[in-house]
Amino acid sequence: MAEDEQQAIDGAPPGLTPAAAAPFLQPPHAHPISADEIALYDRQIRLWGVRAQEKLRSANLLLVGMRALANEIAKNLMLAGIGSLTILDHHLVTEDDLGSQFFISELHVGMNRAAAAASQVRALNPRVALSVDMENILLKPPEFYSMFDMIIATDLDLAPLATINAACRFVNKPFYAAGSHGMYGFIFADLITHDFVIEREKSNLPTALKAETMTRSIIATNAKEENGKQVEMVTKREIYSPINLANTSPLQAEQLSSRRRKLQVSPLLTCLRALWEFQALRQQSLPTHSHPDLELFTKLATEKHKELQLPPETLRSEFLRSFLQNVGSEIAPVTAFLGGQVAQDVINVLGQREQPIQNFLLFDSEDSKGPVYALHPIFPSLDGRVM
């Protein structure tokens, strides 16, 4: 086995699996942030502050999959200065990977994807502890995820995403899923329960501690003086749903409240649900251009569109054709956008700043739109109201 293909775990004795190396994977930042690091990360510290940077540099993240989208996520997180990153992929590099994945070259064809990318990923920021795992993620027990602060899974079908999501919930770890299909893509977040702080100019009226939406509540407020102004720090809490429930949940009532709003819902949501249903029926394979596949996908999309209570005319044949032509492909500008969005949301969550994605972001590069849909099951409360 070539040296690049050996499992590499920075700071741990050679030959250990990630689970056995867990004690060695703690980020090497027990001391306060140094002047050198402040200088290195000066621009981003100006954006989110030293405290958020310190949280970032102590974070241990798992990135599953190492295709073009994961390349972008890894790049952004490494440059941001996270504490440690494990990249996991059991697949081998093929010639098809060379078109949009910038950490590998022709020399890596036939090698493990994660191992092949490791040297270039590490070179982005030697301060970050990088490890490589070449095992199949579906063979990992739930306890494997407990060593990480956050798990990000990319370019997987719904079934493995749901399995990883369930394992993350078992050990109470936040989970992101993301995928790209040519001109289209998605980001999903299940942070279980997440508290974050919004800073704003203090109003004369007191901020009430109350529910703002079905999933978000204001749980605390505080105030400080900054540059001669009173600034209010509002702590909010978001509650999330796992991906298998989100995938079968209805749109929010406000999005179905009028025909105008229904017309604004992206048909990409319908197509994504139809794709996952297609893969469940066809043993995870992607639809081809054969007549049976096209007929089945169209049937599933029509059913999903109806389930979402959307007008039939918004599911145009042109969109279905475009989506199917893009399925399985990678386009660099799209993966760059999605990778940047995932990394930024991860950084905000680790620093407990700003509103995170709740919970599905869909990106249609043809329309340059990235709407976010909060998809959650609807349950009746004890007093009979719909929650």
Backbone hydrogen bonds in HBPLUS format (Angstrom, degrees):
<---DONOR---> <-ACCEPTOR-->    atom                        ^
c    i                          cat <-CA-CA->   ^        H-A-AA   ^      H-
h    n   atom  resd res      DA  || num        DHA   H-A  angle D-A-AA Bond
n    s   type  num  typ     dist DA aas  dist angle  dist       angle   num
A0005-GLU N   A0002-ALA O   2.97 MM   3  5.28 139.3  2.14 105.6 117.6     1
A0006-GLN N   A0003-GLU O   3.23 MM   3  5.40 153.9  2.31 104.0 111.5     2
A0132-VAL N   A0008-ALA O   2.80 MM 124  5.34 143.9  1.93 148.8 159.8     3
A0012-ALA N   A0009-ILE O   3.19 MM   3  5.72 161.4  2.23 139.5 138.0     4
A0010-ASP N   A0130-LEU O   3.41 MM 120  5.87 164.2  2.44 134.7 138.8     5
A0021-ALA N   A0017-THR O   2.88 MM   4  6.04 140.1  2.04 149.1 161.9     6
A0022-ALA N   A0019-ALA O   3.35 MM   3  5.32 165.4  2.37 103.3 106.4     7
A0024-PHE N   A0021-ALA O   2.78 MM   3  5.34 136.8  1.96 118.9 131.8     8
A0025-LEU N   A0022-ALA O   3.05 MM   3  5.11 150.1  2.14 104.6 113.8     9
A0029-HIS N   A0027-PRO O   2.79 MM   2  5.58 140.4  1.94 103.3  93.3    10
A0038-ILE N   A0034-SER O   2.97 MM   4  6.26 154.5  2.03 146.2 153.7    11
A0039-ALA N   A0035-ALA O   2.96 MM   4  6.20 152.5  2.04 144.4 151.6    12
A0040-LEU N   A0036-ASP O   2.87 MM   4  6.10 153.6  1.94 143.7 151.7    13
A0041-TYR N   A0037-GLU O   2.83 MM   4  5.94 164.5  1.85 155.0 157.8    14
A0045-ILE N   A0041-TYR O   2.94 MM   4  6.05 158.1  1.99 162.5 169.7    15
A0046-ARG N   A0042-ASP O   3.06 MM   4  6.28 146.3  2.18 146.4 154.5    16
A0047-LEU N   A0044-GLN O   2.92 MM   3  4.93 132.2  2.15  95.1 109.1    17
A0048-TRP N   A0044-GLN O   2.91 MM   4  6.30 163.6  1.94 162.0 163.8    18
A0049-GLY N   A0045-ILE O   2.66 MM   4  4.50 143.2  1.79 127.0 132.9    19
A0053-GLN N   A0049-GLY O   3.18 MM   4  6.44 151.8  2.27 141.9 150.2    20
A0054-GLU N   A0050-VAL O   2.87 MM   4  6.14 150.5  1.96 152.6 160.4    21
A0055-LYS N   A0051-ARG O   3.10 MM   4  6.43 150.1  2.19 143.9 151.6    22
A0056-LEU N   A0052-ALA O   2.97 MM   4  6.21 149.5  2.06 142.5 151.4    23
A0057-ARG N   A0053-GLN O   2.92 MM   4  6.16 156.9  1.97 150.0 155.1    24
A0058-SER N   A0055-LYS O   3.35 MM   3  5.37 150.4  2.45  96.9 105.3    25
A0059-ALA N   A0056-LEU O   3.14 MM   3  5.29 165.1  2.16 109.5 113.8    26
A0083-GLY N   A0056-LEU O   3.13 MM  27  6.55 125.2  2.44 150.4 137.6    27
A0084-SER N   A0059-ALA O   2.97 MM  25  6.43 151.1  2.06 159.0 159.2    28
A0149-ASP N   A0060-ASN O   2.68 MM  89  5.38 167.6  1.69 158.7 163.3    29
A0061-LEU N   A0084-SER O   3.01 MM  23  6.32 166.5  2.03 147.8 146.7    30
A0086-THR N   A0061-LEU O   2.90 MM  25  6.30 154.9  1.96 154.9 163.3    31
A0062-LEU N   A0150-MET O   3.04 MM  88  6.42 158.0  2.09 158.0 165.0    32
A0152-ILE N   A0062-LEU O   2.86 MM  90  6.11 156.9  1.91 158.4 166.2    33
A0063-LEU N   A0086-THR O   2.83 MM  23  6.07 168.6  1.84 176.1 176.9    34
A0088-LEU N   A0063-LEU O   2.92 MM  25  6.19 161.2  1.95 164.7 165.6    35
A0064-VAL N   A0152-ILE O   2.74 MM  88  6.06 171.1  1.75 164.8 167.9    36
A0154-THR N   A0064-VAL O   3.00 MM  90  5.95 150.2  2.09 140.5 149.0    37
A0065-GLY N   A0088-LEU O   2.69 MM  23  5.85 164.4  1.71 176.3 177.9    38
A0071-ASN N   A0067-ARG O   2.90 MM   4  6.15 149.8  2.00 153.5 163.4    39
A0072-GLU N   A0068-ALA O   3.18 MM   4  6.53 153.4  2.26 147.6 152.5    40
A0073-ILE N   A0069-LEU O   3.09 MM   4  6.45 157.5  2.14 148.5 154.9    41
A0074-ALA N   A0070-ALA O   2.81 MM   4  5.95 171.5  1.81 157.4 159.6    42
A0075-LYS N   A0071-ASN O   2.95 MM   4  6.09 162.1  1.98 147.3 152.7    43
A0076-ASN N   A0072-GLU O   3.07 MM   4  6.27 168.4  2.08 150.4 152.6    44
A0077-LEU N   A0073-ILE O   2.97 MM   4  6.16 161.9  2.00 155.4 160.5    45
A0078-MET N   A0074-ALA O   2.87 MM   4  5.93 162.3  1.90 153.8 159.0    46
A0079-LEU N   A0075-LYS O   3.05 MM   4  6.18 167.3  2.06 151.5 155.0    47
A0080-ALA N   A0076-ASN O   3.03 MM   4  6.08 135.1  2.23 133.3 145.3    48
A0081-GLY N   A0078-MET O   3.14 MM   3  5.39 145.5  2.27 102.5 112.2    49
A0129-ALA N   A0083-GLY O   3.12 MM  46  6.41 166.5  2.14 150.1 146.5    50
A0085-LEU N   A0129-ALA O   2.85 MM  44  6.30 153.7  1.92 158.5 165.1    51
A0131-SER N   A0085-LEU O   2.93 MM  46  6.38 154.7  2.00 153.8 158.2    52
A0087-ILE N   A0131-SER O   3.03 MM  44  6.46 161.1  2.06 157.9 156.4    53
A0133-ASP N   A0087-ILE O   2.98 MM  46  6.23 158.6  2.03 153.9 153.7    54
A0089-ASP N   A0133-ASP O   3.15 MM  44  6.67 149.6  2.25 162.4 168.8    55
A0113-ARG N   A0091-HIS O   2.95 MM  22  6.02 169.2  1.96 156.6 155.3    56
A0093-VAL N   A0111-MET O   2.69 MM  18  5.57 157.7  1.74 164.9 171.9    57
A0110-GLY N   A0093-VAL O   2.86 MM  17  5.20 163.7  1.88 135.5 140.2    58
A0097-ASP N   A0094-THR O   3.06 MM   3  5.42 142.7  2.21 105.3 115.4    59
A0098-LEU N   A0095-GLU O   3.18 MM   3  5.53 154.4  2.24 108.9 116.0    60
A0108-HIS N   A0105-SER O   2.96 MM   3  5.60 160.6  2.00 118.4 124.4    61
A0109-VAL N   A0106-GLU O   3.29 MM   3  5.63 168.9  2.31 111.6 115.0    62
A0111-MET N   A0108-HIS O   2.89 MM   3  5.39 164.0  1.91 141.9 143.5    63
A0116-ALA N   A0112-ASN O   2.85 MM   4  5.91 156.5  1.90 154.1 161.4    64
A0117-ALA N   A0113-ARG O   3.10 MM   4  6.27 148.8  2.20 146.2 153.3    65
A0118-ALA N   A0114-ALA O   3.12 MM   4  6.10 128.9  2.39 141.5 154.4    66
A0121-VAL N   A0117-ALA O   3.02 MM   4  6.15 158.8  2.06 158.7 165.2    67
A0122-ARG N   A0118-ALA O   2.82 MM   4  5.95 167.5  1.83 157.9 161.2    68
A0123-ALA N   A0119-SER O   3.07 MM   4  6.18 147.5  2.18 137.9 146.3    69
A0124-LEU N   A0121-VAL O   3.13 MM   3  5.54 147.7  2.24 107.4 116.4    70
A0125-ASN N   A0122-ARG O   3.20 MM   3  5.86 142.2  2.35 115.3 122.6    71
A0128-VAL N   A0125-ASN O   3.06 MM   3  5.87 164.6  2.08 125.8 129.7    72
A0139-LEU N   A0136-ASN O   3.00 MM   3  5.59 164.1  2.03 118.9 124.1    73
A0140-LYS N   A0137-ILE O   3.16 MM   3  5.48 164.9  2.18 111.5 115.5    74
A0144-PHE N   A0141-PRO O   2.96 MM   3  5.57 151.4  2.04 118.4 126.4    75
A0145-TYR N   A0142-PRO O   3.14 MM   3  5.84 142.9  2.28 117.0 124.0    76
A0146-SER N   A0143-GLU O   3.09 MM   3  5.31 150.7  2.17 106.1 115.0    77
A0148-PHE N   A0145-TYR O   3.16 MM   3  5.72 162.4  2.19 116.4 121.8    78
A0151-ILE N   A0174-PRO O   3.13 MM  23  6.46 161.3  2.17 151.4 157.1    79
A0176-TYR N   A0151-ILE O   2.87 MM  25  6.28 152.1  1.95 154.7 163.4    80
A0153-ALA N   A0176-TYR O   2.85 MM  23  6.20 168.0  1.87 153.1 153.4    81
A0178-ALA N   A0153-ALA O   2.99 MM  25  6.49 143.9  2.13 155.1 163.5    82
A0155-ASP N   A0178-ALA O   2.84 MM  23  6.32 147.5  1.95 146.9 157.5    83
A0161-LEU N   A0157-ASP O   3.18 MM   4  6.30 157.2  2.24 149.1 156.1    84
A0162-ALA N   A0158-LEU O   2.77 MM   4  5.95 158.7  1.82 159.9 165.0    85
A0163-THR N   A0159-ALA O   3.06 MM   4  6.31 151.6  2.14 146.0 154.0    86
A0164-ILE N   A0160-PRO O   2.94 MM   4  6.16 165.2  1.96 152.9 155.6    87
A0165-ASN N   A0161-LEU O   2.86 MM   4  5.97 162.8  1.88 150.0 155.6    88
A0166-ALA N   A0162-ALA O   2.93 MM   4  6.05 157.1  1.98 143.9 149.5    89
A0167-ALA N   A0163-THR O   3.09 MM   4  6.34 154.4  2.15 144.0 150.8    90
A0168-CYS N   A0164-ILE O   2.89 MM   4  6.17 154.9  1.96 152.1 159.3    91
A0169-ARG N   A0165-ASN O   2.98 MM   4  6.27 154.8  2.04 148.4 155.1    92
A0170-PHE N   A0166-ALA O   2.99 MM   4  6.21 145.4  2.11 141.0 150.7    93
A0171-VAL N   A0167-ALA O   3.25 MM   4  6.62 142.5  2.40 143.6 151.5    94
A0173-LYS N   A0168-CYS O   2.77 MM   5  4.93 165.4  1.79 138.1 143.0    95
A0172-ASN N   A0169-ARG O   3.10 MM   3  4.61 157.2  2.16  93.9 100.6    96
A0175-PHE N   A0190-ASP O   2.94 MM  15  5.18 162.0  1.97 133.4 139.3    97
A0190-ASP N   A0175-PHE O   2.85 MM  15  5.18 166.9  1.86 164.5 163.8    98
A0177-ALA N   A0188-PHE O   2.90 MM  11  4.99 159.9  1.94 140.4 144.7    99
A0188-PHE N   A0177-ALA O   2.69 MM  11  4.99 164.4  1.71 157.7 157.8   100
A0179-GLY N   A0186-PHE O   3.13 MM   7  5.55 154.9  2.20 143.0 146.8   101
A0186-PHE N   A0179-GLY O   2.95 MM   7  5.55 153.4  2.02 153.9 159.3   102
A0181-HIS N   A0184-TYR O   2.70 MM   3  5.10 173.3  1.71 147.3 148.4   103
A0184-TYR N   A0181-HIS O   3.00 MM   3  5.10 166.4  2.01 119.3 122.5   104
A0182-GLY N   A0329-SER O   2.84 MM 147  4.75 157.1  1.89 125.4 120.7   105
A0365-SER N   A0183-MET O   2.98 MM 182  5.38 165.5  2.00 175.1 171.0   106
A0185-GLY N   A0363-PHE O   3.02 MM 178  5.11 138.0  2.20 143.3 147.5   107
A0363-PHE N   A0185-GLY O   2.81 MM 178  5.11 173.2  1.82 147.7 146.6   108
A0187-ILE N   A0361-LEU O   2.80 MM 174  5.00 146.0  1.92 145.5 151.9   109
A0361-LEU N   A0187-ILE O   2.78 MM 174  5.00 169.0  1.79 154.7 158.7   110
A0189-ALA N   A0359-ASN O   2.90 MM 170  5.08 147.6  2.00 141.8 150.2   111
A0193-THR N   A0191-LEU O   2.74 MM   2  5.57 110.5  2.23 119.1 103.3   112
A0240-TYR N   A0192-ILE O   2.89 MM  48  4.85 164.7  1.92 146.5 144.9   113
A0194-HIS N   A0238-GLU O   2.94 MM  44  5.27 163.6  1.96 152.0 157.4   114
A0238-GLU N   A0194-HIS O   2.84 MM  44  5.27 164.5  1.86 152.9 156.3   115
A0196-PHE N   A0236-LYS O   2.93 MM  40  5.49 154.8  1.99 150.2 158.0   116
A0236-LYS N   A0196-PHE O   2.80 MM  40  5.49 165.2  1.83 166.1 169.9   117
A0197-VAL N   A0352-GLN O   3.07 MM 155  6.23 161.4  2.10 135.7 137.2   118
A0198-ILE N   A0234-VAL O   2.84 MM  36  5.16 163.5  1.87 146.7 150.7   119
A0234-VAL N   A0198-ILE O   2.85 MM  36  5.16 168.2  1.86 157.7 155.1   120
A0200-ARG N   A0232-GLU O   2.95 MM  32  5.37 157.8  2.00 151.2 158.6   121
A0232-GLU N   A0200-ARG O   2.69 MM  32  5.37 161.2  1.72 177.3 175.8   122
A0202-LYS N   A0230-GLN O   2.96 MM  28  5.55 176.2  1.96 142.5 141.8   123
A0218-ILE N   A0210-LYS O   2.81 MM   8  5.38 168.7  1.82 158.7 157.8   124
A0212-GLU N   A0216-ARG O   2.77 MM   4  5.54 156.9  1.83 142.4 150.4   125
A0213-THR N   A0216-ARG O   3.15 MM   3  5.07 165.3  2.18 140.2 141.4   126
A0239-ILE N   A0215-THR O   2.98 MM  24  5.08 138.8  2.15 131.1 143.9   127
A0217-SER N   A0237-ARG O   2.96 MM  20  5.31 151.0  2.05 142.4 151.7   128
A0237-ARG N   A0217-SER O   2.80 MM  20  5.31 155.3  1.86 154.1 162.1   129
A0219-ILE N   A0235-THR O   2.93 MM  16  5.83 156.8  1.98 151.5 159.1   130
A0235-THR N   A0220-ALA O   2.86 MM  15  5.06 163.0  1.88 142.7 147.4   131
A0222-ASN N   A0233-MET O   2.91 MM  11  5.04 134.0  2.12 134.4 147.7   132
A0233-MET N   A0222-ASN O   2.72 MM  11  5.04 166.7  1.74 140.6 145.5   133
A0224-LYS N   A0231-VAL O   2.85 MM   7  5.28 150.7  1.94 149.8 159.3   134
A0231-VAL N   A0224-LYS O   2.70 MM   7  5.28 177.0  1.70 173.9 173.5   135
A0226-GLU N   A0229-LYS O   2.77 MM   3  5.25 163.2  1.80 154.5 159.1   136
A0229-LYS N   A0226-GLU O   3.00 MM   3  5.25 159.4  2.04 110.3 117.0   137
A0245-LEU N   A0242-PRO O   3.19 MM   3  5.61 130.6  2.44 107.3 118.8   138
A0246-ALA N   A0242-PRO O   2.98 MM   4  6.22 163.6  2.01 154.6 160.1   139
A0247-ASN N   A0243-ILE O   2.92 MM   4  5.91 151.9  2.00 145.1 151.2   140
A0248-THR N   A0245-LEU O   3.13 MM   3  5.44 149.2  2.23 106.1 115.0   141
A0249-SER N   A0246-ALA O   3.24 MM   3  5.03 162.5  2.28 100.4 105.6   142
A0255-GLN N   A0252-GLN O   2.95 MM   3  5.49 135.7  2.15 112.3 124.1   143
A0256-LEU N   A0253-ALA O   3.05 MM   3  5.15 144.4  2.18 100.9 111.8   144
A0257-SER N   A0254-GLU O   3.45 MM   3  4.94 164.1  2.48  92.8  96.5   145
A0262-LYS N   A0258-SER O   3.11 MM   4  6.40 155.0  2.17 147.7 155.1   146
A0263-LEU N   A0259-ARG O   2.96 MM   4  6.18 153.0  2.04 151.3 157.7   147
A0264-GLN N   A0261-ARG O   3.12 MM   3  5.17 141.6  2.27  97.7 108.8   148
A0265-VAL N   A0262-LYS O   3.22 MM   3  5.51 158.9  2.26 108.1 114.2   149
A0269-LEU N   A0266-SER O   3.25 MM   3  6.06 156.3  2.31 119.6 122.5   150
A0271-CYS N   A0267-PRO O   3.02 MM   4  6.38 162.4  2.05 152.9 157.4   151
A0272-LEU N   A0268-LEU O   2.87 MM   4  5.98 156.6  1.93 150.0 155.6   152
A0273-ARG N   A0269-LEU O   3.15 MM   4  6.34 163.3  2.18 147.8 151.8   153
A0274-ALA N   A0270-THR O   2.92 MM   4  6.15 154.6  1.99 148.5 156.5   154
A0275-LEU N   A0271-CYS O   2.83 MM   4  5.98 152.2  1.90 144.9 152.4   155
A0276-TRP N   A0272-LEU O   3.07 MM   4  6.35 163.1  2.10 150.2 153.4   156
A0277-GLU N   A0273-ARG O   3.05 MM   4  6.24 151.7  2.13 143.6 151.5   157
A0278-PHE N   A0274-ALA O   2.83 MM   4  6.01 154.5  1.89 147.3 154.9   158
A0279-GLN N   A0275-LEU O   2.92 MM   4  6.20 160.5  1.96 152.8 157.4   159
A0280-ALA N   A0276-TRP O   3.07 MM   4  6.23 146.7  2.18 137.5 146.2   160
A0281-LEU N   A0277-GLU O   3.07 MM   4  6.33 146.2  2.19 144.4 152.9   161
A0281-LEU N   A0278-PHE O   3.11 MM   3  5.19 122.4  2.46  96.0 110.3   162
A0282-ARG N   A0278-PHE O   2.89 MM   4  6.08 138.8  2.06 146.9 159.5   163
A0284-GLN N   A0279-GLN O   2.57 MM   5  4.02 163.8  1.60 146.7 140.8   164
A0285-SER N   A0282-ARG O   3.22 MM   3  5.76 167.0  2.24 117.9 121.9   165
A0294-LEU N   A0290-SER O   2.98 MM   4  6.20 167.1  1.99 159.4 163.3   166
A0295-GLU N   A0291-HIS O   2.90 MM   4  5.98 159.4  1.95 153.0 158.8   167
A0296-LEU N   A0292-PRO O   2.96 MM   4  6.10 160.8  2.00 145.5 150.6   168
A0297-PHE N   A0293-ASP O   2.89 MM   4  6.04 169.2  1.90 154.3 157.6   169
A0298-THR N   A0294-LEU O   2.99 MM   4  6.04 163.6  2.01 144.7 149.7   170
A0299-LYS N   A0295-GLU O   3.04 MM   4  6.18 156.3  2.09 143.5 150.1   171
A0300-LEU N   A0296-LEU O   2.92 MM   4  6.18 162.4  1.95 154.3 158.7   172
A0301-ALA N   A0297-PHE O   2.84 MM   4  6.04 162.8  1.87 155.7 160.6   173
A0302-THR N   A0298-THR O   2.97 MM   4  6.11 158.5  2.02 146.7 152.4   174
A0303-GLU N   A0299-LYS O   3.06 MM   4  6.32 156.1  2.12 146.3 152.6   175
A0304-LYS N   A0300-LEU O   2.88 MM   4  6.14 162.7  1.91 153.7 158.3   176
A0305-HIS N   A0301-ALA O   2.90 MM   4  5.99 157.7  1.95 149.3 155.5   177
A0306-LYS N   A0302-THR O   3.09 MM   4  6.26 152.8  2.16 141.5 148.4   178
A0307-GLU N   A0303-GLU O   2.93 MM   4  6.21 154.7  1.99 148.3 155.6   179
A0308-LEU N   A0304-LYS O   3.05 MM   4  6.29 144.7  2.17 143.5 152.1   180
A0310-LEU N   A0305-HIS O   3.24 MM   5  5.80 174.4  2.25 161.0 160.5   181
A0309-GLN N   A0306-LYS O   2.93 MM   3  4.97 155.7  1.99 105.1 112.6   182
A0314-THR N   A0311-PRO O   3.10 MM   3  5.81 164.5  2.12 122.4 127.1   183
A0315-LEU N   A0312-PRO O   3.13 MM   3  5.73 163.9  2.15 117.6 122.6   184
A0319-PHE N   A0316-ARG O   3.11 MM   3  5.36 123.6  2.45  99.9 113.0   185
A0320-LEU N   A0316-ARG O   3.14 MM   4  6.51 164.8  2.16 154.0 157.8   186
A0321-ARG N   A0317-SER O   2.92 MM   4  6.09 161.6  1.96 149.2 154.1   187
A0322-SER N   A0318-GLU O   2.99 MM   4  6.16 158.6  2.04 142.4 148.3   188
A0323-PHE N   A0319-PHE O   2.86 MM   4  6.05 164.7  1.88 157.0 160.8   189
A0324-LEU N   A0320-LEU O   3.03 MM   4  6.21 168.2  2.04 152.0 154.9   190
A0325-GLN N   A0321-ARG O   3.01 MM   4  6.18 148.8  2.11 144.8 153.5   191
A0326-ASN N   A0322-SER O   3.18 MM   4  6.37 131.7  2.43 139.8 151.5   192
A0326-ASN N   A0323-PHE O   3.05 MM   3  5.21 136.8  2.24 100.3 112.5   193
A0327-VAL N   A0323-PHE O   3.06 MM   4  6.22 126.9  2.35 146.8 161.1   194
A0329-SER N   A0326-ASN O   3.10 MM   3  5.69 167.2  2.12 138.8 141.2   195
A0334-VAL N   A0331-ILE O   3.04 MM   3  5.59 125.3  2.35 115.4 128.9   196
A0335-THR N   A0331-ILE O   3.08 MM   4  6.34 164.7  2.10 157.7 162.6   197
A0336-ALA N   A0332-ALA O   2.84 MM   4  5.96 149.9  1.93 154.4 163.5   198
A0337-PHE N   A0333-PRO O   3.10 MM   4  6.27 153.8  2.17 137.6 143.4   199
A0338-LEU N   A0334-VAL O   2.99 MM   4  6.25 175.2  1.99 158.6 159.2   200
A0339-GLY N   A0335-THR O   2.81 MM   4  5.73 158.0  1.85 140.6 148.0   201
A0340-GLY N   A0336-ALA O   3.00 MM   4  6.04 151.7  2.08 139.2 146.6   202
A0341-GLN N   A0337-PHE O   2.98 MM   4  6.26 153.6  2.05 149.5 157.0   203
A0342-VAL N   A0338-LEU O   2.92 MM   4  6.19 163.3  1.95 155.7 159.4   204
A0343-ALA N   A0339-GLY O   3.04 MM   4  6.13 171.4  2.05 146.9 149.7   205
A0344-GLN N   A0340-GLY O   2.98 MM   4  6.04 159.5  2.02 144.1 150.1   206
A0345-ASP N   A0341-GLN O   3.01 MM   4  6.14 158.5  2.06 146.4 152.1   207
A0346-VAL N   A0342-VAL O   2.89 MM   4  6.12 160.4  1.93 156.3 162.1   208
A0347-ILE N   A0343-ALA O   2.94 MM   4  6.14 160.4  1.98 149.7 154.7   209
A0348-ASN N   A0344-GLN O   2.97 MM   4  6.20 159.8  2.01 147.1 152.4   210
A0349-VAL N   A0345-ASP O   2.89 MM   4  6.09 155.6  1.95 148.7 155.5   211
A0350-LEU N   A0346-VAL O   2.90 MM   4  6.12 165.1  1.92 154.1 157.9   212
A0351-GLY N   A0347-ILE O   2.99 MM   4  6.15 153.4  2.06 145.3 152.7   213
A0352-GLN N   A0348-ASN O   2.80 MM   4  5.71 104.5  2.37 131.1 149.4   214
A0353-ARG N   A0348-ASN O   2.83 MM   5  4.94 165.4  1.85 146.1 150.1   215
A0352-GLN N   A0349-VAL O   3.04 MM   3  4.71 148.8  2.14  94.7 104.4   216
A0360-PHE N   A0373-TYR O   3.06 MM  13  5.18 153.5  2.13 144.9 152.3   217
A0373-TYR N   A0360-PHE O   2.72 MM  13  5.18 157.9  1.77 154.4 159.4   218
A0362-LEU N   A0371-PRO O   2.99 MM   9  5.74 165.5  2.02 169.9 172.5   219
A0364-ASP N   A0369-LYS O   2.97 MM   5  5.51 165.6  2.00 163.9 168.7   220
A0367-ASP N   A0364-ASP O   3.20 MM   3  5.67 136.2  2.40 107.8 117.6   221
A0368-SER N   A0364-ASP O   2.86 MM   4  5.83 114.2  2.30 135.2 153.4   222
A0369-LYS N   A0364-ASP O   3.21 MM   5  5.51 159.4  2.26 143.1 144.7   223
A0387-MET N   A0379-PHE O   2.72 MM   8  5.25 157.6  1.77 147.5 155.4   224
A0381-SER N   A0385-ARG O   2.67 MM   4  5.32 165.0  1.69 161.1 166.6   225
A0384-GLY N   A0381-SER O   3.02 MM   3  5.29 161.6  2.05 113.1 116.3   226
